[in-house]
Amino acid sequence: MSKVIGVRWLLGVFLCVWLSTAASGVTPGISFRGFAVTEGESPRTLVTQVQLDYQLTQYLRDGLLNGMTLENAVTFGLEWHQTWWWNTQRHLASVKSELKYHPLTKQYQLVRLDTGEDWSFSTLIAALEQMGHLEDYPLPALPQNAYGNDASLVVGVRLSPKTLHLPLKIQALFSDRYALESEGVMWPIP
């Protein structure tokens, strides 16, 4: 009878450990929670709304707490679909921001580089929430051939350390541990 209790106890411990790691083991990455495009006030301009979810790798979390600055880039581009050849792409705009941790004040500082806006947060979750929220961002005027010509707006996001030493730069080419990149989102242009 004691052997059965021991096996059940061991299975119970294994189940508890497995459930706790499964519940906390969120896959690192960047995902789009929301994305919308509306027409702007000026002709041939678009205004975007972007909401992102960030799940950092342990390396990025530890690096942030140890003085590493993370650089976030939301990139907008145009892509024309070709039937017989490669798709044509053109860069439209980028929204860059930097996230760093100040151990003396125990605050996370987020700076949006294009506008100079600066926020401080007491938790990493709040800082990532603000970094993943881009509201009413006006894109530059689209070229004439973007309308009615099989073009789409393409959005991608990359979060990476601002600087990496040479050995880590080489390792970053072969591992997604050192940087996060989202899947691209496409929005057709009428």
N, C-alpha and C positions, 0 to 999 in steps of 0.2 A: 504494500500500500504506500509506503514512503517513497518508493521509486516512482510511482505514478504522480504523487504530489510534487516531487522534484522536477519531473519532466514538465508538468503543467506550470510550475513556477517559472522554469526556464523559458517555456514558450510565452508565458505572460510578459516576462521581462523583454524578450526579443520583440514581441508585438508592440510594447510601449516604446522601445527604442526606435523601431521602424516607423511607427506613427509620428513620433516627434521629429524625426529627420525628414519624413515625407511632407509633413505640414510646413516645416521651415525651409525645406529645400526648393525654393523658387529658382527657376532657371534664370541665370543672368542674361540681360539683354535690354533692348529698347523696343517698345511696342507702341503703336498708335492706338490711343484710346478714342480719339475723335479727330476728324479732319473735315473741313468744309471750305468751299470757295464761293464767294459772291462777287458780283460786279461792283467796281468802285464808282466813285462819283465822276471821275474823269473818264473819257472814252478810252476803250481798250486797256483798262486797268482792272486788276483783280485784287480782292482782299481775302486773306486767308485766316482761318482759325485752326490752331493745332493744339492738341492735347496729347502728351506722351507719358508713358510709364517707364521709369528707369529701375532696373534691378542690377545693382553693381556686383561685380565679382569681389571676392574677398581681397584680392590684390589691390583693386582700386579703393576699396574701403580703408584698408590698412595704409595705403600710400597717402590718401587724403588726410588721415589722422597724423601722419608723420611728415607733413610739410609739402606733399605733392599738390600741384595745382592741376585741376582737371579742366580741359577745354571742350566745350560743347559746340557743335556746328550743325545748324539746321540749314540744309542746302535746297534751294529751289532751282529747277531747270525746266527747259522745254525739250520735248523729244518728238520728232517727226517719224512716223512709222513708214517704213519702206517695204514693199512687197518683194522686190527682187534684190535688194542690197541691204547693207547694215543701216540701222536706225541712225538718224542724225540727231545730235544733242547740242544744246546750247545752255550755258550757265546764265541764270537770271539774277539770283541774289543769295546771300548767306547771312544768317543771323548767328553771331558767335557770342558766347558767354563763357565766363571762367568761374569755377567753384573752388574755394579753398577753405581750410579750417584754421582758426586761430586758437591755439591751445590756452593762451593766457586768459582770454575772455570766454572760451568754450563756445564760440559762435562760428557758424558757417557763413561765409561771405560769398554772395553771388553778384557778379558784375556783368551787365550786358554791354558788350563792347561797342555796338553801333550807336546806342543812345546814351551810354554812360550811366544808366540807372544802376543803383547799388542797393542791395538788400542784405540784412543780417538775420539769421535764424538760429534758434537754440537746438534744433534737431535736423538731422540729415534728411529725414522724410519731408519736412516742410521745405527745405532748400530744393530738393529734387522735384517737388510738386510745382514750385514756382518756375524752375528751370524748364519744366515740361509744359508750360502754359504760354502760348503765343497767341494773343488775341488781337484781331483787327490789324494784321500786318499787311500793309499795301505793297504789292509787288510793282516793279517798274513797268512802264507801258510795254505791252507785248508788240512784237513786230507784226507787220501787215500779213505776212504769210502764216501766222499762227492760227488764224481764224479760218475755219472751213477747209483745212488742209491736212486733216488727219494728225493734228498735234495734240499732245497731252502735257499737262503740268506734272512734273515728277518731283517728289519730295523725299529726302533721305536725311538721316541723322547719324552723327558720329560723336562719341564721347571718348576722349583719350587723354593721357597725361600730356601736359604742355611740353615737357621736355623728358626725353628718355636718354640714358647713357648708351653708348654704342652697343654693348652686348645685348641690352634689352631691345634696342631698335631692330636688331637682327632677329631676336626671338619673337618680336611682335609681328613679323611678317608671316610666321607659321603658327601663331596661337592667338585665339581671341580672348585670352586672359588679360592682356594688357590694354585692350580697347574694346569698346562696344559699338556695333553698327546695326542700324535698323534695316529691315526690309524696306525697299522703296514703295511709295504709294503713288499711284497715277490717277490723274483727274482729267477726263477728256475736255478739250476746249471746243465750244460749239462753233 
